[in-house]
Amino acid sequence: MKRKQHGAQFKAQVAMAALSGEKTLAELSAEYGVHPTMISTWKQELVKRAGELFERGAKTAADPQKTIDRLHQKIGQLQVERDFLAGQPAIARLLKGGR
């Protein structure tokens, strides 16, 4: 059986509902279809990391996929530049250690 993956927005919504105290964990579990232990874990994480939102100069966490894409783009650019420069006779000699 494959585990269900929940998005950050959903987790935050459930954790906020748990934090409000308007419903019990059992009620929230039935409403959202998530085990009470998981809701409790998300609630603890929300409380633990809430202070990070107000830290001075804190940057929003970079999207890992955007960072990976940007790095792949840079690698491609550097490979093209290297290949171009390697095709130049004078530079090719320098790259091979000659003069």
Secondary structure, 3 states (H helix, E strand, C coil): CCCCCCCHHHHHHHHHHHHHCCCCHHHHHHHHCCCHHHHHHHHHHHHHHHHHHHCCCCCCCCCHHHHHHHHHHHHHHHHHHHHHHHCCHHHHHHHCCCC
